[in-house]
Amino acid sequence: MTAPSFGLEGAVVLVTGGVRGVGAGITRAFLRLGATVVCCARNEPEVPVHAAGRNAEFFPCDVRDDASVEVLMRGLVDRHGTIDVVVNNAGGAPFALAADASPRFHEKVVSLNLLAPLSVSQHANAYMQKQENGGSIVNICSVSGTRPSPGTAAYGAAKAGLENLTRSLAVEWAPKVRVNAVRVGMVHTELSALHYGNENGIAAVGATVPLGRLAAPEEIGMSAAFLASPLASYVTGAALEVHGGGERPAFLAAATANNTHHGGDQ
């Protein structure tokens, strides 16, 4: 199957946390579209992320450390002469009830999911503003930022903040730099079994989604690539929902279980 032309051939793309899970899917998507992809994480993968016969480059970086981010961005531009796209993907949080988690835990979650993307974006913008063609930043957000997120409350709050940050930076940094977000739902990765159990559990969770399954990581990657590409040249400050239709309202399941049917509220 021939990949569609997104106009990203030769573009230099940075994907934070791009070595596993959703991040690796994003890296592979940009590789398939002909981009030069650099991914960063704290630890180098045993095998480089690859697709379409090409490997992604790797830079070690803890994106929570602003000085490390500055070194990363300078090294990337020194090597390639430009930074065209940044995908702020690094993030996540373990399950912890808000009443039980420590202030230090909450601080780390917010640092990784909100302050780190801001730091990476600031350093990238400093270069992009000087480039003739500017640049594009895509923030990987979550449905947890727009609905209750029990067990990951700080994560959900940080992702809500990241969406607001997306809109603010889109206004501040226009017209040179476009800033958008992908609001991601549930994704089938190598870590899914930790959250949903075995494959039967993953399938059962997927069945709650209108499209009947969890997303593949590269589907998130192609959505990010669209927002980063010239195809979305008039899109900035937007959040693209990629969640398979979201979640069915709980009242529908309750109504079905009781063999009753109700319309919408008046």
C-alpha positions in Angstrom: 0.0 0.0 0.0 1.4 3.4 -1.0 1.5 6.0 1.8 -0.5 9.1 1.0 1.5 12.3 0.2 1.4 14.5 3.3 4.1 16.8 2.1 6.4 15.6 4.9 9.2 14.1 2.8 12.5 15.3 4.2 10.9 17.1 7.2 12.9 16.9 10.4 10.6 15.6 13.2 11.1 15.3 16.9 8.9 12.8 18.8 9.4 12.9 22.6 8.9 9.5 24.2 9.0 8.1 20.7 10.5 4.7 21.4 7.6 2.6 22.6 3.8 2.5 22.8 1.9 5.3 21.2 5.2 7.2 20.7 6.7 4.4 18.6 3.6 4.4 16.5 3.9 8.1 15.9 7.6 7.6 15.0 6.8 4.9 12.5 4.0 6.9 10.9 6.3 9.8 10.2 9.0 7.5 8.9 6.5 5.9 6.5 5.7 9.5 5.2 9.4 10.1 4.4 10.3 12.3 7.3 13.6 12.3 9.1 12.6 11.3 12.6 14.5 11.9 15.9 13.0 10.4 19.0 14.1 11.1 22.5 13.6 9.3 25.9 15.6 8.7 29.0 16.8 5.3 27.9 17.8 4.2 24.4 15.8 1.3 23.0 17.6 -2.0 22.3 16.4 -1.9 18.7 15.9 1.4 16.8 12.3 2.2 15.9 12.0 1.5 12.2 9.5 1.5 9.4 9.6 1.5 5.6 13.2 0.3 5.7 14.4 3.3 7.7 15.4 3.9 11.3 14.6 6.7 13.6 17.5 8.5 15.3 17.8 8.6 19.0 18.8 11.4 21.4 18.8 10.7 25.2 16.8 13.3 27.1 14.7 13.7 30.2 12.1 16.2 29.0 11.3 17.2 32.5 14.8 18.8 32.7 14.8 22.1 30.9 18.6 22.2 30.5 18.6 18.7 28.9 15.8 19.9 26.5 18.0 22.8 25.5 20.9 20.5 24.7 18.6 18.2 22.8 17.2 20.9 20.6 20.6 22.5 19.9 22.1 19.1 19.0 19.2 18.3 16.7 19.4 21.6 14.8 23.2 21.4 14.6 22.9 18.0 13.0 20.0 18.6 10.6 19.9 22.4 10.2 16.2 22.7 11.0 13.4 21.5 13.2 10.2 21.3 11.3 7.8 19.4 13.5 7.7 18.5 17.2 5.3 15.9 18.6 5.0 16.2 22.4 4.1 12.6 23.2 6.1 11.8 26.4 3.7 11.4 29.2 1.6 9.0 31.3 0.9 8.2 34.9 0.5 5.0 37.1 -2.8 4.4 38.8 -3.1 6.2 42.1 -6.2 7.4 43.9 -5.9 11.2 44.5 -6.6 10.8 48.3 -3.6 8.4 48.7 -1.0 9.9 46.3 1.7 12.2 47.7 2.2 15.8 46.7 5.5 14.7 45.2 3.7 12.1 43.0 1.3 14.7 41.7 4.1 17.1 41.1 6.0 14.5 38.9 2.8 13.7 36.9 2.1 17.4 36.2 5.8 18.0 35.4 5.9 15.2 32.8 2.5 15.8 31.2 2.3 19.6 31.2 5.5 21.4 32.1 7.7 19.2 29.9 5.7 19.8 26.7 5.8 23.5 27.5 9.6 23.4 27.8 10.1 21.4 24.6 7.7 23.7 22.8 9.5 26.9 24.0 12.9 25.6 22.8 11.5 24.4 19.5 9.7 27.7 18.9 12.9 29.7 19.4 14.3 28.0 16.3 11.0 27.7 14.3 10.3 31.4 14.5 13.6 32.1 12.6 12.9 29.5 9.9 11.4 30.6 6.6 8.7 28.0 6.8 8.2 28.2 10.5 7.2 24.9 12.1 4.4 22.8 13.6 3.9 21.5 17.1 1.5 18.7 18.0 0.6 17.9 21.6 -0.6 14.4 22.4 -3.5 15.0 24.8 -6.1 12.5 26.2 -9.8 12.0 26.6 -8.8 12.0 30.3 -8.5 15.7 30.1 -12.1 16.2 29.1 -13.9 13.7 31.3 -13.5 12.4 34.9 -10.2 10.5 35.3 -10.5 8.5 38.6 -7.2 6.9 39.5 -5.3 9.3 37.3 -6.7 12.7 38.5 -3.4 14.6 38.2 -2.8 13.2 34.8 -6.3 14.2 33.6 -5.8 17.7 35.0 -2.4 18.0 33.3 -3.8 16.9 30.0 -6.7 19.4 30.3 -4.0 22.1 30.9 -2.1 20.9 27.9 -5.1 21.5 25.7 -5.5 25.0 27.0 -1.7 25.5 26.5 -2.1 24.4 22.9 -4.7 27.1 22.2 -2.7 29.8 24.0 0.5 29.0 22.2 -1.3 28.8 18.8 -2.3 32.4 19.3 1.0 33.6 20.7 3.2 32.0 18.1 1.1 32.5 15.0 1.6 32.9 12.1 5.0 31.2 12.0 4.2 28.2 14.2 1.1 26.2 14.2 0.2 24.4 17.5 -2.5 21.6 17.6 -3.5 18.7 19.8 -4.6 15.1 19.3 -7.1 14.0 22.0 -6.4 10.3 22.2 -8.7 7.6 23.5 -7.7 4.0 24.3 -4.8 2.5 22.3 -3.7 -1.1 22.0 0.0 -1.1 22.9 2.5 -3.6 24.4 1.4 -2.3 27.8 -2.4 -2.8 27.3 -2.4 -6.1 29.2 -1.2 -4.3 32.3 -4.4 -2.2 32.2 -7.0 -4.6 30.7 -5.7 -8.1 31.4 -5.4 -10.7 28.6 -6.5 -10.4 25.0 -10.1 -11.3 26.0 -10.0 -8.3 28.4 -8.6 -6.0 25.8 -11.3 -7.1 23.3 -14.0 -6.6 25.9 -12.8 -3.1 26.6 -12.6 -2.4 22.9 -16.2 -3.5 22.5 -17.3 -0.5 24.6 -16.0 1.8 21.9 -18.4 2.6 19.0 -15.8 1.4 16.4 -15.5 -1.8 18.3 -11.8 -1.8 19.1 -8.8 0.1 20.6 -6.8 2.3 18.3 -3.5 1.1 16.8 -0.5 3.3 17.7 0.1 4.2 14.1 -3.4 5.5 13.8 -2.6 8.1 16.4 0.6 8.8 14.4 -1.2 9.4 11.2 -3.5 11.8 12.9 -0.5 13.7 14.3 1.1 13.7 10.9 -2.0 15.2 9.3 -2.0 18.1 11.8 1.7 18.6 11.3 1.5 18.5 7.5 0.8 21.2 4.9 -2.6 19.4 4.5 -3.6 21.2 7.8 -2.0 24.5 6.9 -5.0 26.5 8.1 -5.5 24.5 11.3 -4.0 25.8 14.6 -5.3 25.8 18.1 -7.4 22.7 17.4 -7.9 19.4 19.2 -8.6 16.5 16.9 -10.5 13.7 18.7 -9.2 10.3 17.9 -11.1 8.0 20.1 -13.2 5.7 17.9 -16.4 7.5 18.8 -15.7 7.9 22.5 -17.5 6.0 25.2 -21.2 4.9 25.1 -23.2 6.7 27.9 -23.6 4.5 30.9 -27.3 5.0 31.0 -27.7 3.2 27.7 -26.2 0.0 29.2 -28.4 0.3 32.2 -31.5 0.9 30.1 -30.7 -2.1 27.9 -30.1 -4.3 30.9 -33.6 -3.3 32.2 -35.2 -3.6 28.7 -36.2 0.0 28.7 -35.5 2.8 26.2 -35.2 6.5 26.9 -34.7 9.4 24.6 -32.5 12.4 25.4 -33.2 14.8 28.2 -35.5 17.7 27.4 
